[in-house]
Structure formats: C-alpha cells, structure tokens
Amino acid sequence: MAVPQVVIVGRPNVGKSSLFNWVARRRLAIVDDYEGVTRDRMATLIEHEERYFELIDTGGMGVVDVDDLTADVRHQIDVAIASADVIVFVVDIRTGIMPLDEEVAERLRGLEVPVVLVANKADNEVLDERADEFYKLGRGRLICVSSQQNRNRDKLLDLIVERLPEGNDAEDEEAASAPQMKITIVGRRNVGKSTFVNTLAQAERVIVSEVAGTTRDSVDVLFELDGQKFMAIDTPGLRKRKSVRTDLEFYSTHRAQRSVRRADVVLMFFDATETVSKVDKQLMGYVMENHKPCVFVINKWDELHGKVTTDRWVRYLRHQFPTLSYAPIAFITGQTGKNVKALLNHSQMLFKQARSRVTTGQLNRLIHAALEQHPPPMYQNRRPKVYYATQVSTEPPTVVLMCNDPNAFANNYRRYLLGVMRDHLPFGEVPIKLYLHRRNRNEPDPTDG
C-alpha cells in the first residue's frame, strides 16, 4: 500500500506554506506575504504515532498568477486533491471568512475525502473565539493552530492520523475481485496505442483509426492472460500544450493524466519511425512525478526490420531519458502481437517489484556497506551519518534514512544510494522514493536489540 497523502489547500496567504514547514519541522516551502508564491506542489514525509504520510503543499486556490501560470497552478492543485487521502483546509482566523474561502469550500463539497479545517494564525486562546464562524463553511473538524507560536501541532497531527485510511476486509474482498494489474498505455498521437489494446483484448474493443486524436477519453478494457484478469487503459494521444485549443482536448489531457495516476504499470509508447518529442518528455515527466513503474515500448518495430538495430534505439532512449536508466525497453509490433506477451510478462515483474518489501535488517546491512564503500563527502566539517534505514511503504517502495543532517547528503550521493538499492534489492526496475530525516536525540534506534 502506498503512503497516504495529506493535501493542504486554501486561498492565498492564509499560511499554508508556513503550516507545511511547521508540521515538517523544516523550512521546505518558500514563505512570503506575496500572494501566489507556491505554484508547484511540495511534499515531505511525516511520521506521527508510528504512522507515515506524505504532506503536500499547494498553491493558493483562486490566485491569478503574475506570470500567466494560473492554469498550471490550478492544475497542480487539482492533481493533489485527486490523490488526497485527507485534506487540510486552511483559513485565516484573523481575517475571518473571505469569498475565496467559500469558493474553496465549494470546490471540496462534493468530495468524500476526510477534511480537517484548520484556523491558522490563532496565536492565543482569545483568538480561538473567532473560529466559530468557520463552521458555516460546512467542511471538516475545526482546530485552531498557530504555526508562528507553535500551538496545537500534535493535536493537528492526531486529527490527521485518525483520518488516514486503514485496510479492511471489505477492501481486501474488493481487491481480490479486481483485475490483478492495471496497465495504462500513454503516448503522443498515432503511435498505435488503440491497436495494441485491441490486440490485447483480441477484439475491436477500441476504435482504431489512422486519424490522429480518435481516442478522446480514457477507455478501460478488461482482458485475460493465462487465466489472470488484467485491465488495459487506453488514453488520448497528447500533443504540445500550445496546440490544445478546445475544451475537449483540454479534458482529454486531464483524463490521460488521471489514468496515469490509476495505473499499476505505465507503458510509454513510441513510434519506431519517429524521434522522441517534447510531448513524450512531458508525459514521462508526469509518469515520474507519480512514481509509476514504466516500460518504454517501441511500437511498429516491423517497419524498421533490418534498418535499425535495437541497440541503437536503446542508446537513443537512454540519452533522451538519462534519469530513467532503470526502466526496461520493449520492441513490439502491436498490430500483429509480436512480443506483446513478453511485454505483459515483464509488466507483471515490475508490478511485483513495486509491491516488494525488504526487512529492516537487510536494508540496514546494505546501506551501511554502501556508506563504508563510498563514504559521503564532509559537510560543514562533519561526516554525514546514517543511523538506520527502514522501508515504510510499497507502490512505490518508500525508504526512510534517519541521519544526523539531511542537507549533508547531496543529490549525487542520494542517487548513488538509490543505485545501490536497485542493484541489490528487488526494486531494480521501478521508482524508489527516498527520504532522509533528521533523527531526534531521544528517538530509539529500531535496529538496537
């Protein structure tokens, strides 16, 4: 099960980023009185009462961005809300209810996700008396906090943890009857995605056409392989943002992105006769952002038979996507079904890798060996230390390293540790989330004893 996601939302300038930093106990998000500072989502891993969750900061809802990025900010907020397990709705107790607060409440009204309503900037108990008016918004359990005065942090975390999802028998029963694996097929227009889905289903379940843009919504197709049920999700072919001119194309893009979030494994399709485009890189950026296992699929390979070697295409893709050197590459002909079964078998391997767990002992032995073999460089006249490591979740595999100073580990050293884990743990071809946390002095080491 993936780490639950807790998303902070609210209008501009209510202190969302200050709250984010305060809960994380680190200065991660930029804090400024100027509206619209936070555009992209920021995330960090939080542990409270032996439960882990990702806390996600978002831009102000309703903000008009000075650099004409309003649509991008709104999209980032929508993506965060769509993936949320709990929503933290932040308001400003000093200003009272503002029209934009009501707009945020309306945006959340149709959601079934638990909401915690946080009246921020309540620096003392006298201000708490002003909070009652926020009940008019009709969303979530209300709590007064102050990130500046450090009021009620633990109470807020208690409320969040109480609302985190727990596995139950009904969910297990539903999972047992669901398809074993959901495969989302993405790619730009006319690369053969729908033809591939039809080959999987062995029926004309999806419209296939040489006219670019035939598929305008994501289509779920159930099929069986060796007695196991799977779901293939065909998505609209995408093109450059500046070419998205109609509402229909705009919503097609959003549905394709939603299908990526639903996926267990993503198949990124390329036309063997075409070069990698900017759209391909944007799509892969979204797949990486969601930490989905992915296979690069070179389709229509029969058209290049005897003209180009697979090695040449592999080198080309590795050059185009240098941070995805772990992602496998498949060469298929979707129309005839050549190599399709091998592709599905490999996709199952990735699905299994993403759900794998390793013991704390195994992980610690590996990390300590990696540190001894290649110690991290000195930082501010101190040697960075890792006290212990633990895997806290799967899909994607999520590893936390408790250390003396997270800032002491540069990005290239983190990449080194990720490479070691891929080489020696059952996560060789899937994304791994790696968090470094500062260990509290009074915190026990779970590896002791």
Secondary structure as a PSIPRED ss2 file (coil, helix, strand):
# PSIPRED VFORMAT (PSIPRED V4.0)

   1 M C   1.000  0.000  0.000
   2 A C   1.000  0.000  0.000
   3 V C   1.000  0.000  0.000
   4 P C   1.000  0.000  0.000
   5 Q E   0.000  0.000  1.000
   6 V E   0.000  0.000  1.000
   7 V E   0.000  0.000  1.000
   8 I E   0.000  0.000  1.000
   9 V E   0.000  0.000  1.000
  10 G C   1.000  0.000  0.000
  11 R C   1.000  0.000  0.000
  12 P C   1.000  0.000  0.000
  13 N C   1.000  0.000  0.000
  14 V C   1.000  0.000  0.000
  15 G C   1.000  0.000  0.000
  16 K H   0.000  1.000  0.000
  17 S H   0.000  1.000  0.000
  18 S H   0.000  1.000  0.000
  19 L H   0.000  1.000  0.000
  20 F H   0.000  1.000  0.000
  21 N H   0.000  1.000  0.000
  22 W H   0.000  1.000  0.000
  23 V H   0.000  1.000  0.000
  24 A H   0.000  1.000  0.000
  25 R C   1.000  0.000  0.000
  26 R C   1.000  0.000  0.000
  27 R C   1.000  0.000  0.000
  28 L C   1.000  0.000  0.000
  29 A C   1.000  0.000  0.000
  30 I C   1.000  0.000  0.000
  31 V C   1.000  0.000  0.000
  32 D C   1.000  0.000  0.000
  33 D C   1.000  0.000  0.000
  34 Y C   1.000  0.000  0.000
  35 E C   1.000  0.000  0.000
  36 G C   1.000  0.000  0.000
  37 V C   1.000  0.000  0.000
  38 T C   1.000  0.000  0.000
  39 R C   1.000  0.000  0.000
  40 D C   1.000  0.000  0.000
  41 R C   1.000  0.000  0.000
  42 M E   0.000  0.000  1.000
  43 A E   0.000  0.000  1.000
  44 T E   0.000  0.000  1.000
  45 L E   0.000  0.000  1.000
  46 I E   0.000  0.000  1.000
  47 E E   0.000  0.000  1.000
  48 H E   0.000  0.000  1.000
  49 E C   1.000  0.000  0.000
  50 E C   1.000  0.000  0.000
  51 R E   0.000  0.000  1.000
  52 Y E   0.000  0.000  1.000
  53 F E   0.000  0.000  1.000
  54 E E   0.000  0.000  1.000
  55 L E   0.000  0.000  1.000
  56 I E   0.000  0.000  1.000
  57 D E   0.000  0.000  1.000
  58 T C   1.000  0.000  0.000
  59 G C   1.000  0.000  0.000
  60 G C   1.000  0.000  0.000
  61 M C   1.000  0.000  0.000
  62 G C   1.000  0.000  0.000
  63 V C   1.000  0.000  0.000
  64 V C   1.000  0.000  0.000
  65 D C   1.000  0.000  0.000
  66 V C   1.000  0.000  0.000
  67 D C   1.000  0.000  0.000
  68 D C   1.000  0.000  0.000
  69 L C   1.000  0.000  0.000
  70 T H   0.000  1.000  0.000
  71 A H   0.000  1.000  0.000
  72 D H   0.000  1.000  0.000
  73 V H   0.000  1.000  0.000
  74 R H   0.000  1.000  0.000
  75 H H   0.000  1.000  0.000
  76 Q H   0.000  1.000  0.000
  77 I H   0.000  1.000  0.000
  78 D H   0.000  1.000  0.000
  79 V H   0.000  1.000  0.000
  80 A H   0.000  1.000  0.000
  81 I H   0.000  1.000  0.000
  82 A H   0.000  1.000  0.000
  83 S C   1.000  0.000  0.000
  84 A C   1.000  0.000  0.000
  85 D C   1.000  0.000  0.000
  86 V E   0.000  0.000  1.000
  87 I E   0.000  0.000  1.000
  88 V E   0.000  0.000  1.000
  89 F E   0.000  0.000  1.000
  90 V E   0.000  0.000  1.000
  91 V E   0.000  0.000  1.000
  92 D E   0.000  0.000  1.000
  93 I C   1.000  0.000  0.000
  94 R C   1.000  0.000  0.000
  95 T C   1.000  0.000  0.000
  96 G C   1.000  0.000  0.000
  97 I C   1.000  0.000  0.000
  98 M C   1.000  0.000  0.000
  99 P H   0.000  1.000  0.000
 100 L H   0.000  1.000  0.000
 101 D H   0.000  1.000  0.000
 102 E H   0.000  1.000  0.000
 103 E H   0.000  1.000  0.000
 104 V H   0.000  1.000  0.000
 105 A H   0.000  1.000  0.000
 106 E H   0.000  1.000  0.000
 107 R H   0.000  1.000  0.000
 108 L H   0.000  1.000  0.000
 109 R C   1.000  0.000  0.000
 110 G C   1.000  0.000  0.000
 111 L C   1.000  0.000  0.000
 112 E C   1.000  0.000  0.000
 113 V C   1.000  0.000  0.000
 114 P C   1.000  0.000  0.000
 115 V E   0.000  0.000  1.000
 116 V E   0.000  0.000  1.000
 117 L E   0.000  0.000  1.000
 118 V E   0.000  0.000  1.000
 119 A E   0.000  0.000  1.000
 120 N E   0.000  0.000  1.000
 121 K C   1.000  0.000  0.000
 122 A C   1.000  0.000  0.000
 123 D C   1.000  0.000  0.000
 124 N C   1.000  0.000  0.000
 125 E H   0.000  1.000  0.000
 126 V H   0.000  1.000  0.000
 127 L H   0.000  1.000  0.000
 128 D H   0.000  1.000  0.000
 129 E H   0.000  1.000  0.000
 130 R H   0.000  1.000  0.000
 131 A H   0.000  1.000  0.000
 132 D H   0.000  1.000  0.000
 133 E H   0.000  1.000  0.000
 134 F H   0.000  1.000  0.000
 135 Y H   0.000  1.000  0.000
 136 K H   0.000  1.000  0.000
 137 L H   0.000  1.000  0.000
 138 G C   1.000  0.000  0.000
 139 R C   1.000  0.000  0.000
 140 G C   1.000  0.000  0.000
 141 R E   0.000  0.000  1.000
 142 L E   0.000  0.000  1.000
 143 I E   0.000  0.000  1.000
 144 C E   0.000  0.000  1.000
 145 V C   1.000  0.000  0.000
 146 S E   0.000  0.000  1.000
 147 S C   1.000  0.000  0.000
 148 Q C   1.000  0.000  0.000
 149 Q C   1.000  0.000  0.000
 150 N C   1.000  0.000  0.000
 151 R E   0.000  0.000  1.000
 152 N C   1.000  0.000  0.000
 153 R H   0.000  1.000  0.000
 154 D H   0.000  1.000  0.000
 155 K H   0.000  1.000  0.000
 156 L H   0.000  1.000  0.000
 157 L H   0.000  1.000  0.000
 158 D H   0.000  1.000  0.000
 159 L H   0.000  1.000  0.000
 160 I H   0.000  1.000  0.000
 161 V H   0.000  1.000  0.000
 162 E H   0.000  1.000  0.000
 163 R C   1.000  0.000  0.000
 164 L C   1.000  0.000  0.000
 165 P C   1.000  0.000  0.000
 166 E C   1.000  0.000  0.000
 167 G C   1.000  0.000  0.000
 168 N C   1.000  0.000  0.000
 169 D H   0.000  1.000  0.000
 170 A H   0.000  1.000  0.000
 171 E H   0.000  1.000  0.000
 172 D H   0.000  1.000  0.000
 173 E H   0.000  1.000  0.000
 174 E H   0.000  1.000  0.000
 175 A H   0.000  1.000  0.000
 176 A H   0.000  1.000  0.000
 177 S H   0.000  1.000  0.000
 178 A C   1.000  0.000  0.000
 179 P C   1.000  0.000  0.000
 180 Q C   1.000  0.000  0.000
 181 M E   0.000  0.000  1.000
 182 K E   0.000  0.000  1.000
 183 I E   0.000  0.000  1.000
 184 T E   0.000  0.000  1.000
 185 I E   0.000  0.000  1.000
 186 V E   0.000  0.000  1.000
 187 G C   1.000  0.000  0.000
 188 R E   0.000  0.000  1.000
 189 R C   1.000  0.000  0.000
 190 N C   1.000  0.000  0.000
 191 V C   1.000  0.000  0.000
 192 G C   1.000  0.000  0.000
 193 K H   0.000  1.000  0.000
 194 S H   0.000  1.000  0.000
 195 T H   0.000  1.000  0.000
 196 F H   0.000  1.000  0.000
 197 V H   0.000  1.000  0.000
 198 N H   0.000  1.000  0.000
 199 T H   0.000  1.000  0.000
 200 L H   0.000  1.000  0.000
 201 A H   0.000  1.000  0.000
 202 Q C   1.000  0.000  0.000
 203 A C   1.000  0.000  0.000
 204 E C   1.000  0.000  0.000
 205 R C   1.000  0.000  0.000
 206 V C   1.000  0.000  0.000
 207 I C   1.000  0.000  0.000
 208 V C   1.000  0.000  0.000
 209 S C   1.000  0.000  0.000
 210 E C   1.000  0.000  0.000
 211 V C   1.000  0.000  0.000
 212 A C   1.000  0.000  0.000
 213 G C   1.000  0.000  0.000
 214 T C   1.000  0.000  0.000
 215 T C   1.000  0.000  0.000
 216 R C   1.000  0.000  0.000
 217 D C   1.000  0.000  0.000
 218 S C   1.000  0.000  0.000
 219 V E   0.000  0.000  1.000
 220 D E   0.000  0.000  1.000
 221 V E   0.000  0.000  1.000
 222 L E   0.000  0.000  1.000
 223 F E   0.000  0.000  1.000
 224 E E   0.000  0.000  1.000
 225 L E   0.000  0.000  1.000
 226 D C   1.000  0.000  0.000
 227 G C   1.000  0.000  0.000
 228 Q E   0.000  0.000  1.000
 229 K E   0.000  0.000  1.000
 230 F E   0.000  0.000  1.000
 231 M E   0.000  0.000  1.000
 232 A E   0.000  0.000  1.000
 233 I E   0.000  0.000  1.000
 234 D E   0.000  0.000  1.000
 235 T C   1.000  0.000  0.000
 236 P C   1.000  0.000  0.000
 237 G C   1.000  0.000  0.000
 238 L E   0.000  0.000  1.000
 239 R C   1.000  0.000  0.000
 240 K C   1.000  0.000  0.000
 241 R H   0.000  1.000  0.000
 242 K H   0.000  1.000  0.000
 243 S H   0.000  1.000  0.000
 244 V C   1.000  0.000  0.000
 245 R C   1.000  0.000  0.000
 246 T C   1.000  0.000  0.000
 247 D H   0.000  1.000  0.000
 248 L H   0.000  1.000  0.000
 249 E H   0.000  1.000  0.000
 250 F H   0.000  1.000  0.000
 251 Y H   0.000  1.000  0.000
 252 S H   0.000  1.000  0.000
 253 T H   0.000  1.000  0.000
 254 H H   0.000  1.000  0.000
 255 R H   0.000  1.000  0.000
 256 A H   0.000  1.000  0.000
 257 Q H   0.000  1.000  0.000
 258 R H   0.000  1.000  0.000
 259 S H   0.000  1.000  0.000
 260 V H   0.000  1.000  0.000
 261 R H   0.000  1.000  0.000
 262 R H   0.000  1.000  0.000
 263 A C   1.000  0.000  0.000
 264 D C   1.000  0.000  0.000
 265 V E   0.000  0.000  1.000
 266 V E   0.000  0.000  1.000
 267 L E   0.000  0.000  1.000
 268 M E   0.000  0.000  1.000
 269 F E   0.000  0.000  1.000
 270 F E   0.000  0.000  1.000
 271 D E   0.000  0.000  1.000
 272 A C   1.000  0.000  0.000
 273 T C   1.000  0.000  0.000
 274 E C   1.000  0.000  0.000
 275 T C   1.000  0.000  0.000
 276 V C   1.000  0.000  0.000
 277 S C   1.000  0.000  0.000
 278 K H   0.000  1.000  0.000
 279 V H   0.000  1.000  0.000
 280 D H   0.000  1.000  0.000
 281 K H   0.000  1.000  0.000
 282 Q H   0.000  1.000  0.000
 283 L H   0.000  1.000  0.000
 284 M H   0.000  1.000  0.000
 285 G H   0.000  1.000  0.000
 286 Y H   0.000  1.000  0.000
 287 V H   0.000  1.000  0.000
 288 M H   0.000  1.000  0.000
 289 E H   0.000  1.000  0.000
 290 N C   1.000  0.000  0.000
 291 H C   1.000  0.000  0.000
 292 K C   1.000  0.000  0.000
 293 P C   1.000  0.000  0.000
 294 C E   0.000  0.000  1.000
 295 V E   0.000  0.000  1.000
 296 F E   0.000  0.000  1.000
 297 V E   0.000  0.000  1.000
 298 I E   0.000  0.000  1.000
 299 N E   0.000  0.000  1.000
 300 K C   1.000  0.000  0.000
 301 W H   0.000  1.000  0.000
 302 D H   0.000  1.000  0.000
 303 E H   0.000  1.000  0.000
 304 L H   0.000  1.000  0.000
 305 H C   1.000  0.000  0.000
 306 G C   1.000  0.000  0.000
 307 K C   1.000  0.000  0.000
 308 V C   1.000  0.000  0.000
 309 T C   1.000  0.000  0.000
 310 T H   0.000  1.000  0.000
 311 D H   0.000  1.000  0.000
 312 R H   0.000  1.000  0.000
 313 W H   0.000  1.000  0.000
 314 V H   0.000  1.000  0.000
 315 R H   0.000  1.000  0.000
 316 Y H   0.000  1.000  0.000
 317 L H   0.000  1.000  0.000
 318 R H   0.000  1.000  0.000
 319 H H   0.000  1.000  0.000
 320 Q H   0.000  1.000  0.000
 321 F C   1.000  0.000  0.000
 322 P H   0.000  1.000  0.000
 323 T H   0.000  1.000  0.000
 324 L H   0.000  1.000  0.000
 325 S C   1.000  0.000  0.000
 326 Y C   1.000  0.000  0.000
 327 A C   1.000  0.000  0.000
 328 P C   1.000  0.000  0.000
 329 I E   0.000  0.000  1.000
 330 A E   0.000  0.000  1.000
 331 F E   0.000  0.000  1.000
 332 I C   1.000  0.000  0.000
 333 T E   0.000  0.000  1.000
 334 G C   1.000  0.000  0.000
 335 Q C   1.000  0.000  0.000
 336 T C   1.000  0.000  0.000
 337 G C   1.000  0.000  0.000
 338 K E   0.000  0.000  1.000
 339 N C   1.000  0.000  0.000
 340 V H   0.000  1.000  0.000
 341 K H   0.000  1.000  0.000
 342 A H   0.000  1.000  0.000
 343 L H   0.000  1.000  0.000
 344 L H   0.000  1.000  0.000
 345 N H   0.000  1.000  0.000
 346 H H   0.000  1.000  0.000
 347 S H   0.000  1.000  0.000
 348 Q H   0.000  1.000  0.000
 349 M H   0.000  1.000  0.000
 350 L H   0.000  1.000  0.000
 351 F H   0.000  1.000  0.000
 352 K H   0.000  1.000  0.000
 353 Q H   0.000  1.000  0.000
 354 A H   0.000  1.000  0.000
 355 R C   1.000  0.000  0.000
 356 S C   1.000  0.000  0.000
 357 R C   1.000  0.000  0.000
 358 V C   1.000  0.000  0.000
 359 T C   1.000  0.000  0.000
 360 T H   0.000  1.000  0.000
 361 G H   0.000  1.000  0.000
 362 Q H   0.000  1.000  0.000
 363 L H   0.000  1.000  0.000
 364 N H   0.000  1.000  0.000
 365 R H   0.000  1.000  0.000
 366 L H   0.000  1.000  0.000
 367 I H   0.000  1.000  0.000
 368 H H   0.000  1.000  0.000
 369 A H   0.000  1.000  0.000
 370 A H   0.000  1.000  0.000
 371 L H   0.000  1.000  0.000
 372 E H   0.000  1.000  0.000
 373 Q H   0.000  1.000  0.000
 374 H C   1.000  0.000  0.000
 375 P C   1.000  0.000  0.000
 376 P C   1.000  0.000  0.000
 377 P C   1.000  0.000  0.000
 378 M C   1.000  0.000  0.000
 379 Y E   0.000  0.000  1.000
 380 Q C   1.000  0.000  0.000
 381 N C   1.000  0.000  0.000
 382 R E   0.000  0.000  1.000
 383 R C   1.000  0.000  0.000
 384 P C   1.000  0.000  0.000
 385 K C   1.000  0.000  0.000
 386 V E   0.000  0.000  1.000
 387 Y E   0.000  0.000  1.000
 388 Y E   0.000  0.000  1.000
 389 A E   0.000  0.000  1.000
 390 T E   0.000  0.000  1.000
 391 Q E   0.000  0.000  1.000
 392 V E   0.000  0.000  1.000
 393 S E   0.000  0.000  1.000
 394 T C   1.000  0.000  0.000
 395 E C   1.000  0.000  0.000
 396 P C   1.000  0.000  0.000
 397 P C   1.000  0.000  0.000
 398 T E   0.000  0.000  1.000
 399 V E   0.000  0.000  1.000
 400 V E   0.000  0.000  1.000
 401 L E   0.000  0.000  1.000
 402 M E   0.000  0.000  1.000
 403 C E   0.000  0.000  1.000
 404 N C   1.000  0.000  0.000
 405 D C   1.000  0.000  0.000
 406 P H   0.000  1.000  0.000
 407 N H   0.000  1.000  0.000
 408 A H   0.000  1.000  0.000
 409 F C   1.000  0.000  0.000
 410 A C   1.000  0.000  0.000
 411 N H   0.000  1.000  0.000
 412 N H   0.000  1.000  0.000
 413 Y H   0.000  1.000  0.000
 414 R H   0.000  1.000  0.000
 415 R H   0.000  1.000  0.000
 416 Y H   0.000  1.000  0.000
 417 L H   0.000  1.000  0.000
 418 L H   0.000  1.000  0.000
 419 G H   0.000  1.000  0.000
 420 V H   0.000  1.000  0.000
 421 M H   0.000  1.000  0.000
 422 R H   0.000  1.000  0.000
 423 D H   0.000  1.000  0.000
 424 H H   0.000  1.000  0.000
 425 L C   1.000  0.000  0.000
 426 P C   1.000  0.000  0.000
 427 F C   1.000  0.000  0.000
 428 G C   1.000  0.000  0.000
 429 E C   1.000  0.000  0.000
 430 V C   1.000  0.000  0.000
 431 P C   1.000  0.000  0.000
 432 I C   1.000  0.000  0.000
 433 K E   0.000  0.000  1.000
 434 L E   0.000  0.000  1.000
 435 Y E   0.000  0.000  1.000
 436 L E   0.000  0.000  1.000
 437 H E   0.000  0.000  1.000
 438 R E   0.000  0.000  1.000
 439 R C   1.000  0.000  0.000
 440 N C   1.000  0.000  0.000
 441 R C   1.000  0.000  0.000
 442 N C   1.000  0.000  0.000
 443 E C   1.000  0.000  0.000
 444 P C   1.000  0.000  0.000
 445 D C   1.000  0.000  0.000
 446 P C   1.000  0.000  0.000
 447 T C   1.000  0.000  0.000
 448 D C   1.000  0.000  0.000
 449 G C   1.000  0.000  0.000
